[in-house]
């Protein structure tokens, strides 16, 4: 499946319901990780980690 995955709009405008929270609003990025098949030559979060040979 190709294309951009997006999060649907929220059913409630929180800033309208709780106006005191509006100044605290910030942009955020949601990550949508997908399973992969890293090899010993790849470095991956949750998978094999490449480590420099000279480091202990």
Short mmCIF file of the C-alpha atoms (twelve columns), coordinates in Angstrom:
data_MODEL
# 
_entry.id   MODEL 
# 
loop_
_atom_site.group_PDB 
_atom_site.id 
_atom_site.type_symbol 
_atom_site.label_atom_id 
_atom_site.label_alt_id 
_atom_site.label_comp_id 
_atom_site.label_asym_id 
_atom_site.label_seq_id 
_atom_site.Cartn_x 
_atom_site.Cartn_y 
_atom_site.Cartn_z 
_atom_site.pdbx_PDB_model_num 
ATOM 1  C CA . UNK A 1  0.000   0.000  0.000  1 
ATOM 2  C CA . UNK A 2  1.504   3.325  -1.049 1 
ATOM 3  C CA . UNK A 3  0.444   6.748  0.042  1 
ATOM 4  C CA . UNK A 4  0.473   8.957  3.057  1 
ATOM 5  C CA . UNK A 5  -1.200  7.635  6.138  1 
ATOM 6  C CA . UNK A 6  -3.057  10.261 8.097  1 
ATOM 7  C CA . UNK A 7  -4.939  10.358 11.343 1 
ATOM 8  C CA . UNK A 8  -8.613  11.221 10.959 1 
ATOM 9  C CA . UNK A 9  -9.847  14.482 12.476 1 
ATOM 10 C CA . UNK A 10 -10.818 14.347 16.118 1 
ATOM 11 C CA . UNK A 11 -14.555 14.073 16.822 1 
ATOM 12 C CA . UNK A 12 -14.338 16.856 19.441 1 
ATOM 13 C CA . UNK A 13 -12.501 20.176 19.325 1 
ATOM 14 C CA . UNK A 14 -10.734 20.017 22.684 1 
ATOM 15 C CA . UNK A 15 -9.745  23.693 22.564 1 
ATOM 16 C CA . UNK A 16 -13.419 24.639 22.204 1 
ATOM 17 C CA . UNK A 17 -14.466 22.411 25.105 1 
ATOM 18 C CA . UNK A 18 -11.505 23.406 27.329 1 
ATOM 19 C CA . UNK A 19 -10.430 26.924 26.246 1 
ATOM 20 C CA . UNK A 20 -7.728  27.071 28.952 1 
ATOM 21 C CA . UNK A 21 -5.835  24.335 27.079 1 
ATOM 22 C CA . UNK A 22 -5.665  26.255 23.775 1 
ATOM 23 C CA . UNK A 23 -2.384  28.089 24.592 1 
ATOM 24 C CA . UNK A 24 -0.753  24.735 25.371 1 
ATOM 25 C CA . UNK A 25 -1.460  23.249 21.924 1 
ATOM 26 C CA . UNK A 26 1.586   22.074 19.950 1 
ATOM 27 C CA . UNK A 27 2.153   20.297 16.667 1 
ATOM 28 C CA . UNK A 28 3.129   16.668 16.948 1 
ATOM 29 C CA . UNK A 29 4.250   13.866 14.681 1 
ATOM 30 C CA . UNK A 30 2.754   10.423 15.076 1 
ATOM 31 C CA . UNK A 31 4.892   7.539  13.971 1 
ATOM 32 C CA . UNK A 32 3.354   4.503  12.316 1 
ATOM 33 C CA . UNK A 33 6.092   1.866  12.453 1 
ATOM 34 C CA . UNK A 34 5.832   -1.147 10.198 1 
ATOM 35 C CA . UNK A 35 7.465   -4.540 10.728 1 
ATOM 36 C CA . UNK A 36 10.662  -5.040 8.798  1 
ATOM 37 C CA . UNK A 37 13.289  -7.677 8.189  1 
ATOM 38 C CA . UNK A 38 16.606  -6.109 9.173  1 
ATOM 39 C CA . UNK A 39 19.740  -8.098 8.474  1 
ATOM 40 C CA . UNK A 40 23.045  -8.070 10.353 1 
ATOM 41 C CA . UNK A 41 24.098  -5.268 7.991  1 
ATOM 42 C CA . UNK A 42 21.218  -2.972 9.059  1 
ATOM 43 C CA . UNK A 43 20.790  -0.988 12.224 1 
ATOM 44 C CA . UNK A 44 17.221  -0.979 13.474 1 
ATOM 45 C CA . UNK A 45 15.220  0.110  16.485 1 
ATOM 46 C CA . UNK A 46 14.122  -3.077 18.164 1 
ATOM 47 C CA . UNK A 47 16.442  -5.154 15.984 1 
ATOM 48 C CA . UNK A 48 20.136  -5.706 15.417 1 
ATOM 49 C CA . UNK A 49 22.314  -2.727 16.227 1 
ATOM 50 C CA . UNK A 50 25.422  -1.899 14.237 1 
ATOM 51 C CA . UNK A 51 28.258  -1.085 16.620 1 
ATOM 52 C CA . UNK A 52 31.625  0.352  15.611 1 
ATOM 53 C CA . UNK A 53 34.304  -2.372 15.794 1 
ATOM 54 C CA . UNK A 54 36.677  -0.123 17.761 1 
ATOM 55 C CA . UNK A 55 34.123  0.608  20.501 1 
ATOM 56 C CA . UNK A 56 33.848  -1.701 23.534 1 
# 
